[in-house]
Amino acid sequence: MTRHHFPESFVWGSATAAYQIEGAATEDGRGPSIWDTYSHTPGRTLNGDTGDVAADHYHRWADDLGHIADLGLGAYRFSIAWPRVQPGGSGRFNQAGIDFYSRLVDGLLERGVRPVATMYHWDLPQELEDAGGWAVRETALRFQEYAAGIVGALGDRVHTWTTLNEPWCSAYLGYASGVHAPGRTEPAAALAAVHHLNLAHGLAGRVVRELAPSAELSVTLNLHVVRGASDSAADQDAVRRIDALANRAFLGPMLDGAYPADLLADTASVTDWSFVREGDEKLIAVPLDVLGVNYYSSTLVRAWDGVSARSDADGHGASTSTPWVAADDVDFLPQPGPYTAMGWNIDPPALTELLLRLQREYPNQPMMITENGAAFDDVVSADGRIHDDRRIDYLRRHIGAMADARAQGADVRGYFVWSLLDNFEWGYGYDRRFGIIRVDYDTQVRTWKDSAHWYQRLAATGELDSAQD
């Protein structure tokens, strides 16, 4: 039995995203986003589900903040819907949308909860996609203007500003494999999107530094733990190549001020990277107060032998196109279970490995786990409760893995469970439930799962027993 004690300064929080919970898709001046368009396109989402209503958080936000306060959480990570506050992605701002987030922030502060606001969690205004989306530079410039508007409106009431959530998904799943909005399958556009998302981060980060100098600045990356099937030179080179696409394409410019040379060489057959202009990398490398780390599962690769059937078990959705640009000769191998309802392997030691790597490579960069959690097939029992023991076990083991990394020197200052509420799980619609609070989508009634009660105790005591309650 191992017992971990977290200090009072450690931040316990929960996280959500606007399109996944808000609903009210056409109310109070909100414009359409790429996810509205994508989810309303037949065949794109499971059961044709959309975020039109979702968890109806737009109307029930005050009650939801009550749950956050009752859980005893110190912070809440939410995202601002760009098309709600600036419907077309440029030009006029929508005061009704800004007022909604202003009420939300004030409500958090009144309850003693730190607001952690993500500027972009995948809901690009459709008008900007029609003009080229993240594949064109103009979108990054429009994001800078959007950031100025929303940071100016909410001022330093927001404790932490996070520029982007998981730009890997936005770029590669949105523009290469097409399993996320906008559903394009254009490898060169995906790499251009990588850069323009990075540029948007740097430009928006500098807006925060100027307009809200007392606020903390962050970005959230879904960093991959990539392992090789063997120690062979070919398999280890496959690890290097996937690590470049998955991790260093963002860590390089954001934290080192330059793209990795091997990434540029690996992808030279797809693009010459001429969209990177002189000075861009310096702009991108805005100093961060905290690096947000999202982690769910690990990745196993090997070099394809060119003969056997390809394996694409990367956990990122079925598509005839790959998100792994210029890596067609890399196999993604299935891994031993157990698995979550997403089909993702459960591998807590990989989280320790990831955090220690980041500490080693960026020793002066504080971190937070900004998403970690699991979807399971929750059942409402006869007693009306949701006994989600597998989720509790998942959380306990991953928080323990984070504690192990902290004990070995990793500067991890907070943990945000994904997610506060069951919600619209992108291409999987409402079939996958990540929440520690159940949402009945017919009635919108919220019910605490056993995991919520467990997390409440953890937040109150800071004591984690890795073997039992």
C-alpha positions as CSV (number, residue, x, y, z in Angstrom):
1,M,0.0,0.0,0.0
2,T,1.3,3.4,-1.0
3,R,0.0,6.6,0.5
4,H,0.6,10.0,-1.2
5,H,0.1,13.3,0.4
6,F,-0.5,16.4,-1.7
7,P,0.2,19.9,-0.2
8,E,-2.5,22.4,0.3
9,S,-1.1,24.4,-2.6
10,F,-1.8,21.6,-5.0
11,V,-4.8,22.5,-7.2
12,W,-7.6,20.0,-7.7
13,G,-10.0,20.9,-10.5
14,S,-12.2,19.6,-13.3
15,A,-12.5,20.4,-17.0
16,T,-15.0,20.8,-19.7
17,A,-15.3,22.2,-23.2
18,A,-17.8,24.6,-24.6
19,Y,-19.2,22.6,-27.6
20,Q,-19.3,19.5,-25.5
21,I,-21.6,20.9,-22.8
22,E,-23.1,24.3,-23.6
23,G,-25.8,23.6,-26.1
24,A,-27.8,26.7,-27.1
25,A,-26.1,26.4,-30.5
26,T,-28.2,29.1,-32.1
27,E,-29.2,31.3,-29.1
28,D,-28.2,34.8,-28.2
29,G,-26.2,35.5,-31.4
30,R,-23.9,32.5,-31.4
31,G,-22.6,31.7,-34.9
32,P,-21.9,28.3,-36.4
33,S,-18.7,26.5,-35.7
34,I,-16.9,23.8,-37.7
35,W,-18.3,21.3,-35.2
36,D,-21.8,22.4,-35.8
37,T,-21.3,21.9,-39.5
38,Y,-19.4,18.6,-39.1
39,S,-21.9,17.1,-36.6
40,H,-24.8,18.0,-38.8
41,T,-23.2,16.2,-41.8
42,P,-24.7,12.7,-42.2
43,G,-22.3,9.9,-41.2
44,R,-19.8,12.1,-39.4
45,T,-20.9,11.3,-35.8
46,L,-22.2,8.2,-34.1
47,N,-26.0,8.2,-34.3
48,G,-25.9,11.6,-36.0
49,D,-25.5,13.2,-32.6
50,T,-24.8,17.0,-32.4
51,G,-23.9,19.5,-29.7
52,D,-27.2,21.5,-30.3
53,V,-28.3,20.8,-26.7
54,A,-25.5,18.8,-25.2
55,A,-25.6,19.1,-21.3
56,D,-27.5,22.4,-21.6
57,H,-24.8,24.1,-19.5
58,Y,-25.6,27.5,-21.2
59,H,-28.9,27.5,-19.2
60,R,-27.8,25.5,-16.2
61,W,-24.4,27.0,-15.5
62,A,-25.2,28.3,-12.1
63,D,-26.3,24.8,-10.9
64,D,-23.2,23.3,-12.5
65,L,-21.0,25.8,-10.6
66,G,-22.8,24.6,-7.4
67,H,-21.6,21.1,-8.1
68,I,-18.1,22.4,-8.6
69,A,-18.3,24.2,-5.2
70,D,-19.8,21.2,-3.5
71,L,-17.0,19.0,-4.9
72,G,-14.6,21.4,-3.1
73,L,-12.5,22.0,-6.2
74,G,-10.0,24.8,-6.3
75,A,-10.2,25.5,-10.1
76,Y,-12.4,24.9,-13.1
77,R,-11.1,24.7,-16.6
78,F,-13.7,25.7,-19.2
79,S,-13.5,26.9,-22.8
80,I,-14.8,30.0,-24.4
81,A,-16.7,29.3,-27.7
82,W,-15.2,31.6,-30.2
83,P,-18.4,31.8,-32.3
84,R,-20.4,32.7,-29.2
85,V,-18.4,35.8,-28.6
86,Q,-17.3,36.6,-32.1
87,P,-19.8,34.8,-34.4
88,G,-17.9,35.2,-37.7
89,G,-14.4,34.9,-36.3
90,S,-13.6,38.5,-37.2
91,G,-15.3,41.9,-36.9
92,R,-17.9,42.5,-34.4
93,F,-18.1,40.9,-31.0
94,N,-21.4,39.6,-29.5
95,Q,-22.0,41.2,-26.2
96,A,-24.5,38.5,-25.1
97,G,-21.9,35.9,-25.5
98,I,-19.3,37.9,-23.6
99,D,-21.8,38.5,-20.9
100,F,-22.4,34.7,-20.5
101,Y,-18.7,34.1,-19.8
102,S,-18.5,37.2,-17.6
103,R,-21.3,35.7,-15.4
104,L,-19.5,32.4,-15.4
105,V,-16.2,33.8,-14.3
106,D,-17.9,36.0,-11.6
107,G,-19.8,32.9,-10.4
108,L,-16.6,30.9,-10.0
109,L,-14.9,33.7,-8.1
110,E,-17.9,34.1,-5.8
111,R,-17.5,30.4,-5.0
112,G,-13.8,30.6,-4.4
113,V,-12.9,28.7,-7.5
114,R,-10.1,29.8,-9.9
115,P,-11.3,30.3,-13.5
116,V,-9.0,28.6,-16.0
117,A,-10.2,29.7,-19.4
118,T,-9.2,28.0,-22.7
119,M,-9.5,30.3,-25.7
120,Y,-9.8,27.5,-28.2
121,H,-11.2,24.0,-27.8
122,W,-11.8,23.2,-31.4
123,D,-14.9,25.3,-32.3
124,L,-13.5,27.4,-35.1
125,P,-16.1,29.8,-36.5
126,Q,-17.3,28.3,-39.8
127,E,-16.7,31.5,-41.7
128,L,-13.0,31.2,-41.0
129,E,-12.9,27.6,-42.2
130,D,-14.7,28.7,-45.4
131,A,-11.8,31.1,-45.9
132,G,-9.2,28.3,-45.4
133,G,-9.3,27.5,-41.7
134,W,-6.1,26.7,-39.8
135,A,-4.4,25.9,-43.1
136,V,-4.0,29.6,-43.8
137,R,-2.1,32.3,-41.9
138,E,-5.0,34.7,-41.7
139,T,-6.8,32.5,-39.1
140,A,-3.9,32.9,-36.7
141,L,-4.2,36.7,-37.1
142,R,-7.9,36.5,-36.5
143,F,-7.3,34.5,-33.3
144,Q,-5.0,37.3,-32.1
145,E,-7.9,39.8,-32.5
146,Y,-10.3,37.4,-30.8
147,A,-7.9,36.9,-27.9
148,A,-7.6,40.7,-27.5
149,G,-11.4,41.0,-27.4
150,I,-12.0,38.3,-24.8
151,V,-9.0,39.0,-22.6
152,G,-10.0,42.7,-22.7
153,A,-13.5,41.9,-21.7
154,L,-12.7,39.5,-18.9
155,G,-9.6,41.2,-17.8
156,D,-7.6,39.6,-15.0
157,R,-10.6,38.0,-13.4
158,V,-9.4,34.9,-15.1
159,H,-6.7,33.3,-13.1
160,T,-5.1,31.3,-16.0
161,W,-5.5,31.9,-19.7
162,T,-4.9,28.8,-21.9
163,T,-4.5,29.6,-25.5
164,L,-5.2,26.2,-27.2
165,N,-6.4,22.8,-26.3
166,E,-4.7,19.9,-28.0
167,P,-3.6,21.5,-31.3
168,W,-2.4,18.1,-32.4
169,C,-6.1,17.0,-32.7
170,S,-7.1,20.3,-34.4
171,A,-4.4,19.9,-37.0
172,Y,-4.0,16.2,-37.7
173,L,-7.5,14.8,-36.9
174,G,-9.2,17.8,-38.5
175,Y,-7.0,18.2,-41.6
176,A,-5.2,14.9,-42.2
177,S,-7.4,12.0,-41.1
178,G,-10.7,13.9,-41.2
179,V,-12.2,12.3,-38.1
180,H,-12.7,15.6,-36.4
181,A,-14.0,18.9,-37.8
182,P,-13.6,20.2,-40.4
183,G,-13.1,16.7,-41.8
184,R,-10.4,17.4,-44.4
185,T,-7.9,14.8,-45.5
186,E,-5.1,17.0,-46.8
187,P,-1.6,16.2,-45.4
188,A,0.0,19.4,-46.4
189,A,-2.9,21.5,-45.0
190,A,-2.5,19.6,-41.7
191,L,1.2,20.6,-41.4
192,A,0.3,24.2,-42.3
193,A,-2.4,24.0,-39.6
194,V,0.3,22.8,-37.1
195,H,2.2,26.0,-37.7
196,H,-0.7,28.4,-37.8
197,L,-2.0,26.9,-34.5
198,N,1.4,27.4,-33.0
199,L,1.5,30.9,-34.3
200,A,-1.9,31.6,-32.9
201,H,-0.7,30.4,-29.5
202,G,2.2,32.8,-29.6
203,L,0.2,35.8,-30.8
204,A,-2.6,35.2,-28.2
205,G,-0.1,34.6,-25.4
206,R,1.5,37.9,-26.0
207,V,-2.0,39.5,-25.9
208,V,-2.4,38.0,-22.4
209,R,1.0,39.3,-21.3
210,E,0.0,42.8,-22.4
211,L,-3.6,43.0,-21.3
212,A,-3.7,40.8,-18.3
213,P,-0.1,40.8,-16.9
214,S,-1.2,39.4,-13.5
215,A,-2.8,36.3,-15.1
216,E,-1.0,33.1,-15.7
217,L,-0.4,31.9,-19.2
218,S,-0.7,28.3,-20.4
219,V,-1.3,26.0,-23.3
220,T,-2.6,22.4,-23.2
221,L,-1.0,19.7,-25.2
222,N,-2.0,16.1,-25.6
223,L,1.5,14.7,-25.4
224,H,2.1,11.1,-26.6
225,V,4.1,8.5,-24.8
226,V,5.5,6.6,-27.8
227,R,7.3,3.3,-27.3
228,G,8.9,1.0,-29.8
229,A,8.0,-2.7,-30.3
230,S,11.7,-3.5,-30.1
231,D,15.1,-1.9,-29.6
232,S,15.9,-2.3,-33.3
233,A,17.2,0.7,-35.2
234,A,14.1,0.7,-37.5
235,D,11.6,0.6,-34.6
236,Q,13.4,3.2,-32.7
237,D,13.5,5.5,-35.7
238,A,9.7,4.9,-36.0
239,V,9.5,6.2,-32.4
240,R,11.5,9.2,-33.3
241,R,9.4,10.1,-36.2
242,I,6.1,9.8,-34.4
243,D,7.5,11.7,-31.4
244,A,8.4,14.5,-33.8
245,L,4.9,14.7,-35.3
246,A,3.1,14.2,-32.0
247,N,5.1,16.1,-29.5
248,R,8.1,18.1,-30.8
249,A,6.1,19.8,-33.5
250,F,4.6,21.8,-30.7
251,L,7.1,21.6,-27.9
252,G,9.9,22.7,-30.2
253,P,8.5,26.1,-31.3
254,M,6.6,26.8,-28.1
255,L,9.4,26.0,-25.6
256,D,12.6,25.8,-27.7
257,G,11.8,28.5,-30.2
258,A,12.4,26.3,-33.3
259,Y,10.9,23.4,-35.2
260,P,13.0,20.2,-34.9
261,A,15.2,19.7,-38.0
262,D,14.2,16.0,-38.2
263,L,10.5,16.9,-38.4
264,L,11.2,19.2,-41.3
265,A,13.3,16.5,-43.0
266,D,10.8,13.7,-42.4
267,T,7.9,15.7,-43.9
268,A,9.8,17.3,-46.8
269,S,8.0,15.2,-49.3
270,V,4.7,16.7,-48.2
271,T,5.6,20.4,-47.7
272,D,8.6,22.7,-47.8
273,W,7.3,24.5,-44.7
274,S,7.5,27.8,-46.6
275,F,4.5,29.0,-44.6
276,V,6.9,29.5,-41.7
277,R,8.1,33.1,-42.0
278,E,11.1,34.8,-40.5
279,G,10.4,35.6,-36.9
280,D,7.5,33.2,-36.5
281,E,9.3,30.8,-34.2
282,K,10.4,33.7,-31.9
283,L,6.8,34.9,-31.8
284,I,5.5,31.4,-30.9
285,A,8.0,30.9,-28.0
286,V,6.1,33.1,-25.5
287,P,7.2,32.2,-21.9
288,L,4.6,30.0,-20.1
289,D,3.7,30.0,-16.5
290,V,2.4,26.5,-16.7
291,L,2.3,23.8,-19.3
292,G,-0.9,21.9,-19.5
293,V,-0.6,18.1,-20.1
294,N,-3.4,15.9,-21.2
295,Y,-2.9,12.2,-20.9
296,Y,-5.2,9.2,-21.4
297,S,-3.2,6.2,-22.9
298,S,0.1,5.3,-24.5
299,T,1.2,4.4,-28.1
300,L,3.2,1.4,-29.4
301,V,4.9,1.6,-32.8
302,R,7.2,-0.4,-35.1
303,A,8.6,0.0,-38.6
304,W,6.2,-1.5,-41.2
305,D,7.9,-4.4,-43.0
306,G,6.2,-3.5,-46.3
307,V,4.6,-6.9,-46.6
308,S,2.3,-7.7,-43.7
309,A,-1.1,-6.0,-43.2
310,R,-0.8,-2.5,-41.8
311,S,-1.8,-1.9,-38.2
312,D,-3.4,1.5,-37.4
313,A,-4.4,1.0,-33.7
314,D,-3.5,4.5,-32.7
315,G,-6.8,5.1,-30.8
316,H,-7.8,8.1,-32.9
317,G,-10.8,6.9,-34.9
318,A,-11.3,4.9,-38.1
319,S,-10.4,6.7,-41.4
320,T,-9.1,5.8,-44.8
321,S,-6.6,8.6,-44.2
322,T,-4.0,8.7,-41.5
323,P,-3.3,11.6,-39.1
324,W,0.4,10.6,-39.1
325,V,1.6,12.7,-42.0
326,A,4.6,11.2,-44.0
327,A,4.7,8.2,-41.7
328,D,2.9,5.6,-43.9
329,D,5.6,3.1,-43.1
330,V,5.0,3.1,-39.3
331,D,2.7,0.5,-37.7
332,F,0.6,1.4,-34.6
333,L,0.2,-1.8,-32.7
334,P,-2.7,-2.9,-30.4
335,Q,-1.7,-3.0,-26.8
336,P,-2.7,-5.3,-23.9
337,G,-5.8,-4.4,-21.9
338,P,-7.6,-3.4,-19.9
339,Y,-9.2,-0.7,-22.0
340,T,-11.7,2.1,-21.5
341,A,-14.9,2.4,-23.4
342,M,-12.9,4.4,-25.9
343,G,-10.8,1.3,-26.7
344,W,-7.8,3.1,-25.1
345,N,-5.3,1.1,-23.1
346,I,-4.9,1.9,-19.5
347,D,-1.2,2.6,-18.7
348,P,-0.6,4.8,-15.6
349,P,3.3,4.3,-15.6
350,A,3.4,6.0,-19.0
351,L,2.1,9.2,-17.3
352,T,5.0,9.1,-14.8
353,E,7.4,8.5,-17.8
354,L,5.9,11.5,-19.7
355,L,6.1,13.9,-16.7
356,L,9.7,12.9,-15.9
357,R,10.7,13.4,-19.6
358,L,9.2,16.9,-19.6
359,Q,10.9,17.7,-16.3
360,R,14.2,16.5,-17.7
361,E,13.9,18.4,-21.0
362,Y,12.3,21.6,-19.5
363,P,13.4,21.7,-15.9
364,N,12.2,25.2,-15.3
365,Q,8.7,24.7,-16.7
366,P,5.9,24.1,-14.2
367,M,3.2,21.7,-15.3
368,M,-0.4,20.7,-14.6
369,I,-2.4,17.7,-15.7
370,T,-5.2,19.5,-17.5
371,E,-7.1,16.4,-18.6
372,N,-7.1,12.8,-17.4
373,G,-10.0,10.5,-17.1
374,A,-11.9,7.6,-18.6
375,A,-15.1,6.7,-20.4
376,F,-16.9,3.5,-19.2
377,D,-20.3,2.1,-19.7
378,D,-21.9,3.5,-16.6
379,V,-25.0,1.9,-15.3
380,V,-27.6,3.5,-12.9
381,S,-28.1,0.9,-10.2
382,A,-31.4,0.1,-8.5
383,D,-30.4,2.4,-5.6
384,G,-30.2,5.3,-8.1
385,R,-26.4,5.5,-7.8
386,I,-23.7,5.0,-10.4
387,H,-21.1,2.6,-8.9
388,D,-18.2,3.4,-11.3
389,D,-15.5,1.5,-9.6
390,R,-13.4,1.2,-12.8
391,R,-13.3,5.0,-13.2
392,I,-12.3,5.3,-9.5
393,D,-9.5,2.8,-10.1
394,Y,-8.4,4.6,-13.2
395,L,-8.2,7.9,-11.5
396,R,-6.5,6.5,-8.4
397,R,-3.8,4.8,-10.4
398,H,-3.1,7.8,-12.7
399,I,-3.1,10.3,-9.8
400,G,-0.7,7.9,-8.1
401,A,1.5,7.9,-11.2
402,M,1.5,11.7,-11.1
403,A,2.5,11.6,-7.4
404,D,5.3,9.2,-8.3
405,A,6.6,11.7,-10.8
406,R,6.3,14.5,-8.3
407,A,8.3,12.4,-5.8
408,Q,11.1,12.1,-8.4
409,G,11.2,15.9,-9.0
410,A,8.5,16.6,-11.6
411,D,7.0,20.1,-10.9
412,V,3.4,19.2,-11.3
413,R,1.1,21.7,-9.5
414,G,-2.4,20.6,-10.3
415,Y,-4.8,18.0,-11.6
416,F,-8.0,18.5,-13.6
417,V,-10.2,15.4,-14.0
418,W,-11.9,14.9,-17.4
419,S,-14.7,15.6,-17.1
420,L,-17.0,17.3,-14.7
421,L,-20.0,16.2,-16.7
422,D,-21.0,13.6,-19.2
423,N,-21.0,15.4,-22.5
424,F,-20.9,15.3,-26.3
425,E,-17.8,13.2,-27.0
426,W,-17.1,14.5,-30.5
427,G,-17.4,11.8,-33.2
428,Y,-18.7,9.4,-30.6
429,G,-21.7,11.6,-29.8
430,Y,-23.4,10.8,-26.5
431,D,-22.3,7.1,-26.4
432,R,-19.2,7.6,-24.4
433,R,-19.5,9.0,-20.8
434,F,-16.4,10.6,-19.2
435,G,-18.1,12.6,-16.5
436,I,-17.8,12.1,-12.7
437,I,-21.3,13.6,-12.8
438,R,-23.9,11.8,-14.9
439,V,-26.1,13.7,-17.2
440,D,-29.5,12.2,-18.2
441,Y,-29.8,13.7,-21.6
442,D,-33.6,13.4,-21.7
443,T,-34.1,15.3,-18.4
444,Q,-30.8,17.0,-18.0
445,V,-30.7,15.8,-14.4
446,R,-27.2,15.6,-12.9
447,T,-26.3,12.7,-10.6
448,W,-23.0,12.3,-8.8
449,K,-21.3,9.1,-9.6
450,D,-19.3,7.3,-6.9
451,S,-16.2,8.8,-8.6
452,A,-17.4,12.3,-7.8
453,H,-17.8,11.4,-4.1
454,W,-14.3,9.8,-4.2
455,Y,-12.8,12.9,-5.9
456,Q,-14.5,15.1,-3.4
457,R,-12.8,13.3,-0.5
458,L,-9.4,13.5,-2.3
459,A,-9.8,17.2,-2.9
460,A,-10.7,17.8,0.8
461,T,-7.9,15.7,2.3
462,G,-5.1,15.6,-0.3
463,E,-4.5,12.0,0.8
464,L,-4.4,9.3,-1.9
465,D,-4.2,5.7,-1.0
466,S,-3.2,3.8,-4.1
467,A,-4.6,0.5,-2.8
468,Q,-7.9,1.3,-1.3
469,D,-10.2,4.0,0.0
